[in-house]
Every structure is written in structure tokens, then in C-alpha cells.
Amino acid sequence: FRLNIEGLLVYFPYDYIYPEQYSYMLELKRTLDAKVCYNPFIKLISSCMQYAYPLEVTKLVYCSRTVPEIEKVVEELRKLMDYYAKQTGVKNDFLALALSSRKNLCIHPEVSSLRFGKEVDGKCHSLTASYIRAQHHSNPSQPVCQFFEEFDAVGRQVPIPPGIYNLDDLKDFGRRKGWCPYFLARYAILHANIVVYSYHYLLDPKIADLVSKELAKKSVVVFDEAHNIDNVCIDSMSVNITRRTLDRCQTNVETLQNTISRIKETDAAKLREEYRRLVEGLKEANVARETDIYLSNPVLPDEILQEAVPGSIRTAEHFVGFIKRFLEYLKARLRIHHVVQESAPQFLKDIYEKVCIDRKPLRFCAERLRSLLRTLEIADIADFSAITLISHFATLVSTYSKGFTIIIEPFEDRTPTIANPVLHFSCMDPSIAIKPVFGRFQSVIITSGTLSPLDIYPRILDFRPVTMASFTMTLARTCLCPLIVGRGNDQVAMTSKFETREDFAVIRNYGNLLLEMSAIVPDGIVAFFTSYIYMENIVASWYEQGILENIQRNKLIFIETQDAAETSMALEKYQEACENGRGAILLSVARGKVSEGIDFVHHFGRAVIMFGVPYVYTQSRILKARLEYLRDQFQIRENDFLTFDAMRHAAQCVGRAIRGKTDYGLMIFADKRYARADKRGKLPRWIQEHLTDGSLNLTIDETVQLSKHFLRQMAQPFRREDQLGLSLLTLEQLQSEDMLQKIAQIAQQA
Amino acid sequence: MASLSEEVLLVVKRVRQRKQDGTLYLMAERIAWGPEGKDRFTVSHLYADIRCQKISPDGKAKIQLQLILHTGESTTFHFSNGSTALKDRDATKELLQQLLPKFKKKANKELEEKNRMLQEDPVLFQLYKDLVVSQVISAEEFWANRLSLNTVEHSLSNNSKQEVGISAAFLADIRPQTDGCNGLRYNLTSDIIESIFRTYPTVKQKYAENVPHNLTEKEFWTRFFQSHYFHRDRISTGQQDIFSECAKQDEKGLKSMVTQGVKNPMVDLLLLEDKTLDEGYGTATVPTTSNSSNKSLRENSNSAIIKRFNHHSAMVLAAGLRKADAPSDQASETSSTDGNSRDSDFFQLPLKKVKLQESIEYDDLQGDSGRKTIALNLKKSDRYSHGPIPLQSQHYTTSQDIINSISIIQHEMRNYKPRLTQVMSSNAASSAITALSPGGLLMQGGGQQTINQLVPTDVQIELKHLYTAAGELLRHFWSCFPVNTPFLEDKVKKCTFALIFTN
């Protein structure tokens, strides 16, 4: 139906609406010229906004986290546009598309059969790189990708017809036309109205520069599932260098050297040409650049120097010599026996003293290498990842003097006898990566079901939100049941605290909890552990104690492993077992892939058990450095941040089980520490509200009683009439005066 | 004593049966026992009649062997020949073990079937008593057209009967008990063995290969429980273990399952991540390649346990489903083996679409349109409201139609079986009769209560039996037409005679 939100006409493709959704749209409308930080509880809401503005805003960039998420968003969009067309009768020329990596879009029969993204990228590059295609002109036997050639020949002139294109639609379209869907999509995002892709395309400067550079300033950017956004930012700016990297880099350098000397004999003009360009400070001409997948400069656009490459590294041989020196220096640094931690300026000073490398040429390292690789027409770029990494490190370390730290560890903490030196160049300030996004785009919306507490996000990301709001959930029945289990039946405290986590009684009590729950909960149960190693240990001792056998009497057991393919299979079998009524238990890990990307809706997750508080591994030096930085720069205390981080992951885990208001699920927090106000207070509002004082420190028996009661209630038929007027509204109800007042209370300005 | 001319395979002396000493003979087709000093067998069983044999556990004072027949009777032999008793018993057992399966295969399947049918269906049993036992028609005739139709039905009912799944904890149910002297005792039931075989086909294969040629059954299971295969947390080292191959095959199976990938793209973790960070970027520590070598033994065994649980659950799940979707499984396998990515792409698409659609649907936000009903499509609505009227002559049936319908009717008649338990209730029947009889509805009041009360129950039962018997006879009678063989003619005569006789 149509809604009128303060003067704006909104089409809503369903017959009923949740009050939260209306409230969310309202907030959105009021504040859309600005950066917003939101906390809705289901994702549907966040995609609601997409139809509020298609006509006002030139472009909407929607970033999500996983490929299934991206595809879901596009499907929802399709539904909306169908509805829109039906209501208005006008077929609007509206283009929305999803963009993903080559692996998901390639239709070349040979290339797309490769399994790993990197292989696909490399193979694609060897067929489509600009000089390969130039060679193809003179020598037709040189293989090229006919899909790309076709696209290049005609695809650009003919705009892609308006419509909604999901990944598969793009492939279909590509097959029909014989065009490469990947490059088609990359080209089409420039004039598409809605673009849906993953965070990295916007946040990682190396990729963003290639893909998202030309997006219009007036775009609205949405980060969905943004509770982890700071980690994405940090990851995209950090570099690790091991001895293996250096060895491979060494071979890279040798290859370069050989290639240079060979070219010098055959085609010296080419090198001279490059030199001339560098003198003039020209950026490479943009011709046919889009197929070259050299990672772009790792630093942010406004940090890139707009001047000529310094003379000392202008000729190819000099540059290779320069890199060699740098490499030797790094090798020397890795030959240590104790941990070293230093800042970027310290590192620069040291490198200047030891090998006389200046800051300025270092800053140009990445750019210079890119130019060289292109000049030398290196075919398989994947081989040169090591030297690219080193050059990026050089550029990053010389560009940023703040917000980064260098940690050199001679060995892993767990295996002090085995030398495995690693140089971590770690970004500590997520705001560095996201800043250009805030600076560039008209509005940025950060939204997720588990952003909590809200006020910490503006602080760690360093922005001033125009509006922050969190929404509660209106429920006709309490369809979620958070319980905090603090003790076993023997009154021994249950906790994954470091001192007691290996305690026999704690492990046994955890086992008993799972056993009891497996007997009363129908269908699927998902249990999360704090870390993989902890899970392994617990599973082993449950096996020895015979607890697992008893659990098997009730349900099948599947366990997440460190191998993604194996886990996928376990997951599918788990769903199968839930589907056919046997019921199953999935043992999984917080912060793992399962907890981040898989939903356990309806019968796939009737109960989620969180064993322990999922603190990050606090002994890591990188984390310690980051905590220190947060304390000094943003006045965030270590403990606050750690708790915040643990709680957002816990919320993320338990939130996987609930999708809509017809769904229901138990959320069991099995650690007495959850009962403390500082932990509890950091849970999302919609969970906190249902956490009564009576359910804060339960024993296993009490938990079982409460759960039984809850499940019995939930098993009663739940009809629309029960919801209507409370948590589900028709258009008429929505327009009544007192309902609007109620809705106003849903959003809580933080 | 014609039976003496049979080939005697084994003679065991001093075997007691019912407290009498005697001699046990194992012959080509039967087992027999005769008391001492008499030259006739008081006990004689065809192998085909024997359902199974049981032996007394080792270490018991009495060394016995029990035969259980299909009829449920049993015969126990007590081997009492002092020192060699155990050897005698084992020899007998071994021989029987080899002989019985041979006969079991051709063991009277039919007889069993008939037995089962009679037991399951009391009406049929009664009919059998009335017609066959009283020798109105012969047993062959009685079964002749019943079995064929029943095997069809039987197989149907067999299909619909749900196969019982396997308890996930079946291995846990084999509780080892200490026998007091540093040993463990496992109790295996045939159910558990069945579960093991169904879940781990490789073990079954091993069993078929090794038992009884290389190992006895007992040895086989002993080794099974000793093997690393059973105790997965122990890292396998020995190569001589016959189960190490099983473990390897399982591993292979697991690997192939993994490489086959998952059908549902929404749970494929490999596809989850859109753009992975290149190696070397990011804060997460890079997993070193030497990881597996420097893992401690304990960690290795832990991950072995985890793998095992995943595999076990998958196998149990598969065992439950194997019957149901064997053909479809095969289909998917073939399609994935030749799966160049394009193929699998097309293959995958619809499933992916469906899953995506599923994931964006919120049933409570939708209107009621979700529940789809099939609209009643009336071609002639007046006919619907007026009820059936005589057909106008515009519709002719062709001769082909007629022939077809006749053959259909014939076919149905052939398969007709009175479902006596499912006819209408006597009340309804009697009211229908009164309604149709002269006077119609007006007479109803008087007629209804009578029949049940006027006639004593035994007469009623007698009448019922007579009715069904007559019905069966009539069925036989009509099924003889058209009469085209002398045998059928003979049968018709007999039936007619019997019918007249019963009347």
C-alpha cells in the first residue's frame, strides 16, 4: 500500500506493516541529508528505505557483507519495483544491480570453472589485460576472452536496459548478449540508480579506487550489517609480512630484473617512454585500464601525492635496486629474538639510518611498481602478490604517521620453539579507512540489528551522527526468551573465565546444559563457543565423559571445523536433519564464519546457546596496541571496548535465530558474567527488554523449566489476528492518531 | 527308513534331547535326532523350516544348541560328550551356519507370506477356514488369484511402511562391561549389527569378505571393537588392522562429499565472502603452512573426534534416507561428476531462486494470498445446480471407448477384493434397505432396531461368515468367465455345485 511519510509518498509492497518499520522510515525521512546511525531489528526495514527515495536521490549505494545478503537485498528490491510498477502502472526506467567479484560473475567456460577467486582473477587478467589484447591484434593466436571483446566492442554504447539485475540475471544477460557480465556490471554501476555490493568495494582503498572512484557525490551510502564495520576498515589497511613473503618477494625481484635486462636489449624504447612519463608526473593514461587488476594504491585518495615520482626510483633498474635494499632491510628486521613494537616514524628513522632510504621514494613505491609491472607486461599478476604487498607496506608506512603500529614477533606465542617471524603492520584506527566515505558522500547510513551500544560507533569511527536511533520490538507474544544460566545444578558457577574454563565441573555443567536442552527443544539447536580451541577441548572431554553419546540419543551432532568446505557440508546436513524431523545440534564458534553469515531461522534454530562470553584473545599484541590507541585517542577504556566487542559478537550469535515476529527462539547465555549490568547493558535493546530480573542467574534445572514453559506457549497456533493492531498494522490502523503516538516511542534517540 | 539313504553330512553322538541321550544327524536337507538304541528319528526338521540357531554362551556348564523354527517352536540339544562337547557343538554350529542360509533363500517365502496374510487379516482367516478347511475349494485355488493381487498390495504397503531410522547413539548403546578379569564385554544385538552395517557400509563389506572364511563372527567383532576405527580418538598407526582400510575409505567418502560441495548456495561458506583480502593483508594472523606438523598429538586427536562426529551424523542421516532417494541421489551424482561449472550452474539456478525467495518472504506481512486454493471451474453451472439429468443424445461413445471401459472393468473385477471391514455400518445399511423396500421411509420406525436384537449374535456371526464365503465363491465363479479352458469349465462346475450346496 501507499504510505505518506511527512509529505513523501512511499510504496510498501506488503499488505501489513510492522510499527518499527514505519518508525524507521520516519526517522530516515527526517534525517536524510546526513549521516545516520541506526539500530533496527530486522533487515527488511533497512531495505524499506530503498523505495522511499528512488526518485529524489540520484544514486543509492548499498553495502552488505556476504554474497547471499547481497542477493537477498536485490530480490527484495525486485519485489518492491514489481509492486511499484503495478501500483502506478508506469514502467519506470530504473536500474539496480549487484556487483560481485569475478568468481561470482564470470561466464567464460574455462575461467569460471576455477574454484578460487584468486585463480579466476589471474586467469581473467591473462585474457583481458590491455597489452594482451594489443598483442592479439598483431597475433590472432594469442587467446583472449571473447566475452570481454564483445563487451568492449558494443557493450559500452548500448546501455543495459532498465531493470533489477541480480548476479544470476547479469550472467544470463551476459550469456544472451555474449558480453562479460563482470565488466558490464562494473561499467553499469556508473549510471545505475541502485548499486548493491560488498563493503570492500567502498572501504578498501586498493579496490575502491578501481571500482567506486567515479560514483557520484550525491549518492546515499548504506552500510547494512554494520556492527563489524570497524574491523573491515582495519583489515583493509593492515599488512602482515612473514619470511615466506620475503622469500617470494626475492624471486619476484629476480624475475623483474631479468625481464628488465631482456627488454632493454629488445625494446629499450619502452622503458624510455615510461621514464619520460614519470618525469612529467603523468598518471598513466586511462586507456583500457579497467581490465588491469593491479591493486591500486593502498592509501586513501587524498593522501596520494600529486607530483612526479622522485628521481631516485625513476629508472627501472634503480627502482629494482631500491626494492632490493628495502627487502634486505626487512629481512634483517625479521632476524630478531624478541618482540619489537614501534611506531611508523620510528621505523622510518631506523630505515634511514640503516640503509639510507628516504621517506619520499617509499611513498611512491606502490605507484612506481604498478607502472613498472604494466610496462613490463607481466602476464600472471598473481605471482607478484608478494612484491605488491611489500610495496604497499612501504607506501602505507611512509604515508601515515599516526594510527598505525609495527609489531615484529619472532615466533607464535603458542609455539615459542619454532621460529616464525612476522611483521605486523597494523592499523588501529578504523576511522582512517571510512573517513573518505563520510567526506565524499551526501549521506551515510549505518545500520544493523545488533549495533549496541550505539554511542560507541561514532567514537571509534570518528564521525558526528545526525541521528542515532534504536528501535524496540513490538511483540504480540514474547517470541524470544533470553535466559542467563549462571550455575549448574550443583551450584558451581558456570563461566568461561580463563581461570576456570578448564575446570572439570564447568565443562560437565556445560555438557549437562546442552544435554538437557537437547531433550526438550524441538528441531535445531545451535551452540556457540568462545573460540575454536576451546570448543575442541570441550568436545574432547565431553566425548570422554560420555556426554556426547547421551546427546546423540536425542539429536544428531554436527560441528564446525576450520575447513570451510567441510563446515558447509556439516551445515547442509544439519539443515537436512532439522528438515526431516530428526533434529540436530550444531556446535559452532563465535566470530567464526557460521556466526557471521548463516541465519538459523524458524526450525533451524529453536534455541541458541552461548557458552561463555566471546572475548577476543586478549594476549595478542596487536589487540593490546589497539586498546592503548583507543584509550589515548578516543578515551575508551580497554575494558569497555573488550566488553563491547564481546557483547556484539554474543548478540550476533543469538540474533541469528530470530527473523520475524512469527519466528521464536530461546537465547541462552551460559555464563554468570552476563548477569552483570555492564554486560547486560550492552546487549541490543530488543533483547534487553525481554531479560527479566528473574532470569539472570538460573540453574540448569530452572532453565529447563522456563524453556519448557516458553516452548509450550510458542507451540500454540499464532494467527494474524493476534498480532494485528499490536505488532502488525494495516493501513487504517497506521493512520489512527494514538497509534502514531505509540510509534513515536519506538525509536529511542540515543 | 527311506531317509537313511540320504547323504549324512555329520553325525554327533551323545547329544541329549529332553533328557534322553541320542545321536544327532545332519543330512543334506534336514537335521534329525534319534534316541540311543533306536533306529528312528524322534526329531526331524527340514533346514527350510529352521529360522535360526542359538548357542549357549561360552563358559556355561551346559553346552547347548537351540533351533528355532518358523512356527515358533524350538528344540534344544545338549551336547554331553564330556571333553569334546564344545568341539562337537561348534562343528554342528558351523555346518548349520553354512547350510541354513542356502535353504533360507528358497525357504518357503510363499508359505510365510500366506501365513502372514492369514494372521493379519482375521476375515481372510475365517474365509480360509470356511472354504479350504471344509474343503469346498482347494487351497491352491483359494490362494491362486489372491497371492498375485496381494503381492502387489503387499509391496505397496511395504513401501508406505516407514523404515525405522537409526538411533544416532547406537554405538553408545553397546556398553562395554568389565568381566572382572581385565577384559571388556560388548553385547551386540542383531539390531545394533544392522545399524552398524547400514551406517557404515564399508564394515559390512569387510564382514562379507572375512566372515566366515578368515575370521569367525566373534573374532570379527572383537577386532572391530579393538580397532582404531571404533575408537576414533586414537590415532591409527598399525597397517595390519583390517579396519584401517575402512577408515581410509570413510575419509575418502568424506572428502568426496566435501568436494561435491553443497546444493544449497545459502549455506555454502565458500561463496559467502565476496572479496577476500589478499594474502598478507588484514590483522588476522596468517595460518602457517607448517600447522599440521607442529600440532600436538592431543590436538590431532581432538580434531579427529570432531571429524568423526560430523561423519557419523552424516552417515546416520544418510542411512535413514538412503532407501527413499536412492535414484535421485544417483541422478545428482552423475550430474555433478560430469559437472563442468556451466552445467552445475544451470542445475543450481532454480534451487537458488527458491531459497532466495524463501528468505525474503515474511508470511505475516503478506496478505492471505499465500494460501492458494484451486478454483472450482464449472463448465456448465446449471448442471451443477440442478444435479444430473439424462444425457442428451448428442454424446456418442465410440466403440473403442466401450472396449476400453470393458477391459478396465474386467481388470478391476480381477483385482476386486471385498473389503468387509470397510462396508457401511449395519444401521446405515438397514435404513437404506427400509428406505428402498415397499413402504419406504414410512416403515422405518419399526424396522430399525429389530435386526440387531432379534437375531442372536452367534447366528449373526454365522450369517456373516456364510455371506463372505458365498461372496468369495461367487467371485471365483465369475472370475472363471469367459470359460475357455477345460480346467476353468471344471472349476465353474465345482463352484456352481458348491454354491448350490451352500444355499
Interface residues (C-beta under 8 A of the other chain):
Chain A: Y14 D15 Y16 I17 Y18 L44 T66 V67 P68 I70 E71 K72 E75 E76 K79 S100 S101 N104 P109 S112 S113 G117 K118 D168 K171 Y197 S198 H200 Y201 D204 I207 N231 I234 D235 S236 S238 V239 N240 I241 T242 R244 T245 L295 S385 A386 L389 E412 T415 I418 N420 V422 H424 S426 C427 E536 N537 V539 A540 Y543 G546 L548 E549 N550 Q552 R553 K555 L556 I557 F558 I559 T561 D563 A564 A565 E566 T567 S568 M569 A570 L571 E572 K573 Q575 E576 A577 N580 R582 A584 K593 V594 G597 I598 D599 V601 I622 G660 K661 T662 R720 Q723 L728
Chain B: G165 S167 A168 A169 L171 A172 D233 L254 M257 V258 T259 G261 V262 K263 N264 P265 M266 V267 D268 L269 L270 L271 L272 E273 D274 K275 T276 L277 D278 E279 G280 Y281 G282 T283 A284 T285 V286 T288 T289 S290 N294 R298 E299 S301 N302 S303 I305 I306 K307 F309 N310 S313 A314 V316 L317 G320 L321 N340 S341 R342 D345 L349 K352 K353 L356 Q357 S359 I360 Y362 D363 D364 L365 Q366 G367
